[in-house]
Amino acid sequence: MSGALYTREILRLAVSIPHQQRLDNPDGTAELRSRTCGSKVAADVMVTDSGSLKNLGFEISACALGQASAAILGAQAIGKSASDIKIVRANLGAFLEGSIESPGEWPDMDKLMAAQDHKGRHAAILLPYDAVIAAFADAAAKQEAA
């Protein structure tokens, strides 16, 4: 699979990240940095009593692929559980590694297909998912401590 990496669709997504503002008083928060590329993502979450995502806040410093990935996640994450996000992340990671043929079912996931051959970009693409999953874990830990 070869072709343009930074397609018009990737660039469109990169400039349309929803929830691109930190939350006041989040239930959980996480800030992660990729050792591979230096991308940084901070994620804040508000979680419902049933464990689904009520609100999300992002602060992102990443390449266009990382930003596009965050846009896809941000557009679909509200209402999802930590388990749901983990499954999507696992499938996207498996696709990037070449283990499965599709990056996932969410709208616009297919826009990430060109990145499969660019291993140096995989960490930036997965980082928003890892940050949201870590923020969910932080929220759960705070809930248990209360």
C-alpha positions in Angstrom: 0.0 0.0 0.0 1.7 3.2 -1.1 0.5 6.6 -1.9 0.4 10.1 -0.5 0.7 10.1 3.3 -0.7 13.5 4.0 -3.7 13.4 1.8 -6.3 16.2 1.6 -8.6 14.1 3.8 -5.9 13.7 6.5 -5.3 17.5 6.4 -9.0 18.2 6.6 -9.3 16.0 9.7 -6.2 17.5 11.2 -7.8 20.9 11.3 -11.2 19.7 12.6 -10.5 18.1 15.9 -13.6 18.2 18.1 -13.3 18.8 21.9 -10.0 20.6 21.5 -10.1 22.3 24.9 -9.1 21.1 28.3 -12.0 20.5 30.7 -12.5 22.2 34.0 -12.8 19.6 36.8 -12.4 16.4 34.8 -13.1 13.0 36.3 -9.9 11.8 34.9 -6.9 13.2 33.0 -3.8 12.0 31.3 -0.9 13.5 29.4 1.2 11.2 27.2 4.2 11.8 25.0 5.4 9.5 22.2 9.0 8.5 22.7 9.1 7.7 19.0 8.1 11.1 17.5 7.7 13.5 20.3 3.9 14.0 19.8 2.1 15.0 23.0 -1.6 14.5 23.8 -3.4 15.5 27.0 -6.9 14.1 27.5 -9.6 15.0 30.1 -12.7 12.9 30.5 -16.0 13.3 32.3 -17.6 9.9 32.8 -21.3 9.0 33.4 -22.3 6.8 36.4 -22.6 3.9 33.9 -19.0 4.4 32.7 -19.5 5.9 29.4 -17.8 9.1 28.2 -19.9 12.2 28.9 -17.4 14.8 27.8 -13.9 15.0 26.4 -11.2 17.6 26.2 -8.0 17.4 24.2 -4.8 19.3 23.9 -2.7 18.0 21.0 0.7 18.7 19.7 1.3 16.1 17.0 1.8 15.7 13.3 -1.2 15.8 10.9 -1.7 12.1 11.3 -1.9 12.3 15.0 -4.2 15.2 14.7 -6.4 13.4 12.2 -6.5 10.3 14.5 -7.6 12.6 17.4 -10.3 14.1 15.2 -11.7 10.6 14.4 -11.6 9.6 18.0 -13.2 12.9 19.2 -16.0 12.6 16.7 -16.9 9.1 17.9 -15.9 8.8 21.6 -18.9 10.5 23.4 -21.1 7.7 24.8 -18.4 5.1 24.5 -16.9 3.1 27.4 -13.2 2.6 28.1 -13.7 -0.9 26.8 -15.1 0.4 23.6 -12.2 2.7 23.1 -9.7 -0.1 23.9 -11.2 -2.3 21.3 -11.0 0.4 18.6 -7.4 1.2 19.6 -6.5 -2.5 19.5 -8.0 -2.9 16.0 -6.3 0.2 14.8 -3.0 -1.0 16.2 -3.4 -4.4 14.6 -4.1 -2.8 11.3 -1.0 -0.6 11.5 1.1 -3.7 12.3 -0.4 -5.5 9.3 -2.2 -8.1 11.3 -5.7 -7.2 10.0 -6.9 -5.6 6.8 -9.0 -2.7 8.1 -8.2 0.1 10.5 -11.7 -0.1 11.9 -15.4 0.7 11.3 -15.6 4.3 12.6 -16.2 6.9 9.9 -12.9 8.3 8.4 -10.8 5.4 9.8 -10.1 4.5 6.2 -8.2 7.8 5.8 -5.5 6.4 8.0 -4.7 3.4 5.7 -1.8 5.1 3.9 0.0 5.3 7.2 0.4 1.6 7.6 3.7 1.6 5.7 5.1 4.4 7.8 6.0 2.8 11.1 7.4 6.0 12.4 4.0 7.6 12.4 2.1 4.7 14.2 2.8 6.1 17.7 1.3 9.5 16.8 -1.8 7.8 15.4 -2.3 5.7 18.5 -1.4 8.3 21.1 -4.9 10.0 21.3 -6.5 6.6 22.0 -3.8 5.8 24.6 -4.4 9.2 26.3 -8.2 8.8 26.5 -7.8 5.2 27.8 -5.3 6.5 30.5 -7.7 9.3 31.4 -10.5 6.7 31.9 -8.2 4.7 34.1 -7.4 7.9 36.1 -11.1 8.5 36.6 -11.7 4.9 37.7 -8.8 5.2 40.2 -10.2 8.4 41.6 -13.7 6.8 41.9 -12.2 3.8 43.8 -10.3 6.1 46.2 -13.4 8.2 47.0 
